[in-house]
């Protein structure tokens, strides 16, 4: 009798466990359409991205959510920094802080920082192995944080980089000099082309020496260093269990220096406004590398110093890679994390994210916002064309071309980004500004020499030296190490 009762007890316990966790060991919870669970999503989308997201939230609430008992409320919290601050205040229960949200949008370093207090749900508990396999593997890997590599960031929308160019003025340059688009496939070819463009524009005003124009710029120097290093065979920031190790191979860093610092001090590359699209708009640059989400900001006309303008056609190309390097492209874009609460709310939050990232629906969001879908099956050009046709919107030609190139990039190259780690924001700052600040400081001195009568080539040559590289390299390595001393 005791054995029978024990067997019944074990059976009942197992049955209850299956209800709570699902048949594959995945957590679930019972929902009641008559008493719906409300899940608040905090994001920082703006413009078309916010409109597209709100549209899908409304669709969910009137269909799947209504049937299952889930109501999603979307709230904009301004910038990335403001959202992170608001989340921390709500978790700390500060006076005047809003109630803790169910889902937050954020980048890896932000989520990592918030999760240090044990506030983020492990999504492994809510997603089966089969479900995880539907997502692009590198997107899932990026979302694994800290010790144990638990999945804490749900991939919802990603981006990569593209090369955008003023084709109208390029055609004039190419016809006059024989410049070839094929050269723009490699970073070395871009440097060579930029040198030719500077010399050609300088020669057009023979009575004014050293007034050539820059050809190329980058929105994110950090991406160049991170992905460029990976192309050249090293992982600049290697992360394990939330800790970073730096691999500052001098030969690789010298190659990166020669292909960015050197053309910058010679005037072949430039960075003047807040974004490189701003520089393209006023004719200070002909081409730049920027995020896929920036495609809609590429100008339709170029203004000169007299505020005269002429219309231009844009050309979108893949981001150039090092000639002898592996084909890596940057992986970027925020994801979403579920804040720990109760079983029902956590389950409801994950169910919304699963719905939102279904292939066709995620493509709908992509074509409206410039982001990339996150499931492997969605990276299909036929599906993309269908999504564009069914969008009911006038999708800009730039954005269409950008998404097509981005889809090709995701299919033909390895996507890369380092996992989040302790002090990641400080490291990102060093990568973004250390070389850029060095360029600006040295350019200031070079311009003084030019103003004093020295040719730009001669003035720049005084800074294109082994000693100057060694000085920067030492400072760069030290700055990276210093970010970890602060942790």
C-alpha positions in Angstrom: 0.0 0.0 0.0 2.8 2.4 0.9 4.5 1.6 -2.4 1.2 2.3 -4.3 0.7 5.6 -2.5 4.4 6.6 -3.1 3.9 5.7 -6.8 0.8 7.9 -7.0 2.6 10.8 -5.4 5.5 10.6 -7.8 3.1 10.3 -10.7 1.2 13.4 -9.6 4.4 15.4 -9.1 5.6 14.4 -12.5 2.3 15.4 -14.1 2.4 18.8 -12.4 6.0 19.3 -13.6 5.0 18.6 -17.2 2.3 21.2 -16.9 4.7 23.8 -15.6 7.6 23.0 -17.9 6.2 21.6 -21.1 6.8 18.2 -22.7 10.4 19.1 -23.7 11.5 20.5 -20.4 10.6 24.0 -21.4 8.8 26.3 -19.0 5.3 27.4 -19.7 2.4 28.7 -17.7 -1.4 28.7 -18.0 -2.9 31.8 -19.4 -6.5 33.0 -19.2 -8.0 35.1 -22.0 -10.6 36.4 -19.5 -7.9 37.7 -17.2 -5.0 38.7 -19.5 -1.5 39.3 -18.4 0.0 42.7 -19.3 3.6 42.8 -20.6 5.2 46.3 -20.9 8.0 46.7 -23.4 10.4 49.6 -23.0 12.3 50.5 -26.2 14.0 53.5 -27.8 12.8 53.1 -31.4 12.0 56.3 -33.2 10.4 57.4 -36.5 9.7 54.6 -38.9 11.0 52.0 -36.5 8.7 53.0 -33.8 5.7 53.1 -36.2 6.5 49.6 -37.5 6.9 48.2 -33.9 3.7 49.8 -32.7 1.8 48.4 -35.7 2.9 44.9 -34.9 2.1 45.3 -31.2 -1.4 46.3 -32.1 -1.7 43.3 -34.4 -0.6 41.0 -31.7 -3.0 42.4 -29.1 -5.9 42.0 -31.5 -5.1 38.5 -32.6 -2.7 36.1 -30.8 -2.7 38.1 -27.6 -6.5 38.4 -27.5 -6.9 34.6 -28.0 -4.3 33.6 -25.4 -4.7 36.3 -22.7 -1.6 38.6 -23.3 -1.7 42.3 -23.6 1.5 44.1 -24.8 2.1 47.8 -24.0 5.0 49.5 -25.8 6.7 52.5 -24.2 9.4 54.7 -25.7 12.1 55.7 -23.3 14.1 58.1 -25.5 17.7 57.0 -25.8 19.6 53.8 -25.0 21.2 55.6 -22.0 17.9 56.9 -20.8 16.2 53.5 -21.0 19.0 51.9 -19.1 18.8 54.5 -16.4 15.0 54.2 -16.1 15.3 50.4 -15.8 17.9 50.6 -13.0 15.7 53.2 -11.2 12.6 50.9 -11.4 14.5 47.9 -10.2 15.9 49.9 -7.3 12.4 51.1 -6.6 13.4 54.7 -6.5 10.8 57.3 -5.6 8.9 58.3 -8.7 10.3 55.4 -10.8 7.9 53.5 -13.1 6.9 50.0 -12.4 9.4 47.4 -13.6 8.8 46.5 -17.3 8.4 43.0 -18.6 10.7 43.4 -21.6 13.5 45.8 -22.3 15.3 46.6 -25.5 19.0 47.0 -25.3 22.6 46.2 -26.4 24.7 43.5 -24.8 26.7 45.7 -22.5 23.5 47.3 -21.1 21.8 44.0 -20.5 25.0 42.6 -19.0 25.1 45.4 -16.5 21.4 45.0 -15.5 21.8 41.3 -15.2 24.6 41.6 -12.6 21.8 41.9 -10.0 20.2 38.7 -11.3 17.4 40.5 -12.9 17.3 38.9 -16.4 15.4 35.7 -17.3 17.4 32.8 -18.8 15.6 32.2 -22.1 17.0 28.7 -22.3 14.3 27.8 -19.9 11.5 28.9 -22.3 12.9 27.9 -25.7 13.3 24.3 -26.9 16.4 23.2 -28.8 14.4 23.1 -32.0 13.2 26.6 -31.5 16.7 27.9 -30.9 17.9 26.3 -34.1 15.5 28.4 -36.1 17.5 31.5 -35.3 20.8 32.6 -37.0 23.4 30.9 -34.7 25.6 33.9 -34.2 22.6 36.0 -33.0 21.9 33.4 -30.3 25.6 33.2 -29.3 25.8 37.0 -28.9 22.9 36.8 -26.5 24.7 34.4 -24.1 26.0 36.3 -21.1 28.4 35.7 -18.2 29.2 32.6 -16.3 27.4 29.6 -17.8 26.7 31.3 -21.1 22.9 31.6 -20.4 20.8 33.0 -23.1 19.7 36.4 -21.8 19.1 38.5 -25.0 16.4 37.5 -27.4 17.4 38.4 -31.0 14.7 40.5 -32.4 16.2 42.7 -35.1 19.8 43.0 -36.2 21.9 45.0 -38.7 25.3 44.9 -40.4 27.2 47.5 -42.4 27.0 48.5 -46.0 29.1 50.7 -48.3 27.1 53.7 -49.7 28.4 56.0 -52.5 27.4 59.1 -54.4 27.2 57.3 -57.8 26.5 60.5 -59.7 29.8 62.2 -58.8 31.7 58.9 -58.8 30.8 58.5 -62.5 32.4 61.8 -63.3 35.6 60.8 -61.4 35.6 57.3 -62.9 35.2 58.6 -66.5 38.1 61.1 -66.0 40.5 58.7 -64.3 39.4 55.1 -65.2 38.7 54.3 -61.5 37.0 51.0 -61.2 34.2 49.7 -58.8 36.2 46.5 -58.6 38.8 48.2 -56.5 36.2 49.0 -53.9 35.9 45.3 -53.0 39.0 45.4 -50.7 40.1 47.9 -48.1 43.5 48.2 -49.8 41.6 49.1 -53.0 39.6 51.8 -51.2 42.8 53.4 -49.9 44.3 53.4 -53.4 41.1 54.8 -54.9 40.8 57.5 -52.2 44.4 58.6 -52.9 43.5 58.9 -56.6 40.3 60.8 -55.8 42.3 63.3 -53.6 44.9 63.9 -56.3 42.2 64.3 -59.0 40.2 66.8 -57.0 43.4 68.7 -56.1 44.5 68.9 -59.7 41.2 70.4 -60.7 42.3 73.7 -59.0 45.9 74.0 -60.0 46.2 77.5 -58.6 45.2 76.3 -55.1 47.6 73.6 -53.8 46.6 70.8 -51.4 42.9 71.3 -51.6 42.0 67.7 -52.6 38.9 66.1 -51.1 38.5 63.0 -49.1 36.8 60.1 -50.8 35.8 57.8 -47.9 34.8 57.7 -44.2 33.4 55.4 -41.5 30.6 55.9 -39.1 32.1 53.4 -36.6 35.9 53.1 -36.2 35.3 50.5 -33.5 33.7 48.2 -36.0 36.7 48.6 -38.3 39.1 47.6 -35.6 37.0 44.7 -34.3 36.0 43.1 -37.6 39.3 44.1 -39.4 41.2 42.2 -36.7 39.0 39.2 -37.2 39.5 39.3 -40.9 43.3 39.4 -40.3 43.2 36.4 -38.1 42.9 37.5 -34.5 40.0 38.1 -32.1 40.8 41.5 -30.6 38.5 41.1 -27.6 38.1 37.4 -26.6 35.4 36.9 -24.0 34.8 33.9 -21.7 32.5 33.8 -18.7 32.0 37.6 -19.0 35.8 38.4 -18.8 37.8 39.8 -21.7 41.3 39.1 -22.9 42.9 41.5 -25.4 44.9 40.2 -28.4 46.7 43.3 -29.6 48.9 41.7 -32.2 51.3 44.4 -33.3 51.5 43.3 -37.0 47.7 43.2 -37.3 47.3 46.6 -35.6 49.9 48.1 -37.9 47.9 46.9 -40.9 44.8 48.5 -39.5 46.8 51.7 -38.8 48.2 51.8 -42.3 44.7 51.4 -43.9 42.9 54.0 -41.7 45.3 56.4 -39.9 47.6 56.9 -42.8 45.0 57.8 -45.5 43.2 60.0 -42.9 46.3 62.2 -42.2 46.9 62.5 -45.9 43.4 63.7 -46.6 42.2 60.7 -48.4 39.7 59.7 -45.7 37.6 62.1 -43.6 35.2 62.5 -40.7 33.7 66.0 -40.2 30.1 66.0 -39.2 28.3 63.9 -36.6 27.6 61.2 -39.2 29.3 60.4 -42.5 25.9 60.8 -44.3 26.1 64.5 -43.2 29.6 64.7 -44.8 28.2 63.1 -48.0 25.4 65.7 -48.1 27.8 68.6 -48.3 30.2 66.9 -50.7 33.0 66.4 -48.2 32.9 62.6 -48.9 31.9 60.5 -51.8 31.4 57.3 -50.0 31.2 55.8 -46.5 30.6 52.7 -44.5 27.6 52.8 -42.1 24.9 50.7 -40.6 22.1 49.2 -42.7 19.7 51.3 -40.6 21.3 54.5 -41.8 20.4 53.9 -45.5 17.4 56.1 -45.3 19.6 59.0 -44.3 21.8 59.0 -47.5 21.2 62.3 -49.2 19.3 62.7 -52.5 21.2 65.8 -53.3 24.5 67.4 -52.5 25.0 71.0 -51.4 28.2 73.1 -51.9 29.5 76.0 -49.9 27.3 78.4 -51.8 24.3 76.3 -50.8 23.8 75.3 -54.4 22.7 71.7 -54.9 22.6 69.0 -57.5 20.6 65.7 -57.3 22.6 62.4 -56.9 21.9 58.7 -57.3 23.1 56.4 -54.5 25.0 53.2 -55.0 25.0 50.4 -52.4 27.9 47.9 -52.3 29.2 45.3 -49.8 31.6 46.6 -47.2 35.2 46.1 -48.5 37.4 43.5 -46.7 41.1 43.0 -46.5 42.5 41.4 -49.6 44.1 38.5 -47.9 41.7 38.3 -45.0 38.8 36.1 -44.1 35.3 37.3 -45.0 33.9 38.6 -41.8 31.2 41.3 -41.5 30.0 43.1 -38.4 27.0 41.9 -36.5 25.2 44.6 -34.6 21.8 45.7 -33.3 20.0 45.5 -30.0 17.9 42.6 -28.8 15.3 42.3 -26.0 15.6 40.9 -22.5 12.9 39.6 -20.2 12.9 41.0 -16.7 12.4 38.4 -13.9 8.9 38.6 -12.4 6.4 35.8 -12.1 5.9 32.6 -14.2 2.9 34.0 -16.1 4.4 37.3 -17.0 7.7 35.8 -18.0 6.0 33.1 -20.2 3.8 35.7 -21.8 6.8 38.0 -22.6 8.6 35.1 -24.3 5.5 34.1 -26.2 5.2 37.7 -27.6 8.9 37.7 -28.7 8.5 34.3 -30.4 5.5 35.7 -32.3 7.3 38.9 -33.2 10.3 37.0 -34.6 8.3 34.6 -36.8 9.9 34.9 -40.3 7.3 36.7 -42.3 6.4 39.0 -39.5 10.0 39.9 -38.7 10.6 40.6 -42.4 7.7 43.0 -42.2 9.4 44.9 -39.4 12.7 44.7 -41.3 11.5 46.3 -44.6 10.0 49.2 -42.6 13.0 49.9 -40.4 16.2 48.8 -42.2 16.9 46.0 -39.7 17.6 42.4 -40.6 15.3 39.5 -39.7 16.7 37.0 -37.1 15.6 33.6 -38.4 17.5 31.7 -41.0 14.5 31.0 -43.1 13.8 34.8 -43.4 17.1 35.4 -45.1 15.6 34.7 -48.5 15.5 37.3 -51.2 12.2 36.0 -52.6 10.6 36.4 -49.1 12.2 39.9 -49.0 10.7 40.9 -52.3 7.3 39.5 -51.2 7.5 41.5 -47.9 8.4 44.7 -49.8 5.5 44.2 -52.2 3.0 43.5 -49.3 4.2 46.3 -47.1 1.8 48.8 -48.5 4.4 51.5 -48.1 6.7 53.3 -50.5 10.0 51.7 -49.5 12.9 54.0 -50.6 15.1 52.5 -53.3 18.2 53.0 -51.1 16.6 50.8 -48.4 15.7 48.1 -50.9 19.2 47.9 -52.2 20.6 48.0 -48.7 18.5 45.1 -47.6 19.5 43.1 -50.7 23.2 43.7 -50.1 22.8 43.0 -46.4 21.1 39.7 -47.2 24.0 38.7 -49.4 26.4 39.7 -46.7 24.7 37.5 -44.1 24.7 34.6 -46.6 28.2 34.9 -47.9 30.2 36.1 -44.9 30.7 35.2 -41.3 28.9 37.7 -39.0 30.9 38.7 -35.9 30.7 40.6 -32.7 32.3 39.9 -29.4 30.0 38.8 -26.5 29.2 41.4 -23.8 31.6 41.5 -20.9 32.5 43.4 -17.8 33.6 47.0 -18.8 32.5 46.5 -22.4 31.3 50.1 -22.8 34.7 51.5 -21.7 36.4 49.2 -24.2 34.1 50.3 -27.0 34.9 53.9 -26.2 38.6 53.2 -26.5 38.1 51.4 -29.9 35.9 54.2 -31.2 37.9 57.2 -30.2 41.5 56.4 -29.5 42.7 56.2 -33.1 40.2 58.8 -34.2 41.5 61.3 -31.5 45.0 60.6 -32.6 44.1 61.4 -36.2 42.4 64.7 -35.2 45.4 65.7 -33.0 48.0 65.0 -35.7 45.9 66.6 -38.4 45.8 69.8 -36.4 49.6 69.9 -36.4 49.8 68.9 -40.0 47.4 71.7 -41.0 49.6 74.1 -39.2 52.6 73.0 -41.2 50.7 73.3 -44.4 49.5 76.8 -43.5 53.2 77.6 -42.9 54.1 76.7 -46.5 54.9 73.0 -46.3 53.2 70.6 -48.8 50.6 68.3 -47.3 52.5 65.2 -48.5 55.7 66.3 -46.7 53.8 67.3 -43.6 51.9 64.1 -43.4 55.1 62.1 -44.0 56.5 63.4 -40.8 53.7 61.6 -38.9 53.6 58.4 -41.1 56.6 56.9 -39.2 57.4 53.8 -37.2 58.0 55.9 -34.1 54.5 57.5 -34.3 52.9 54.1 -34.7 54.8 52.6 -31.8 53.7 55.6 -29.6 50.0 55.1 -30.5 50.2 51.3 -30.2 51.6 51.6 -26.7 48.9 54.1 -25.7 46.1 52.0 -27.3 47.1 48.8 -25.5 47.4 50.6 -22.2 44.0 52.3 -22.5 42.4 48.9 -23.2 44.0 47.4 -20.1 43.0 50.4 -18.0 39.3 49.7 -18.7 39.7 46.4 -16.8 41.4 48.0 -13.8 38.3 50.0 -13.2 36.1 46.9 -12.8 
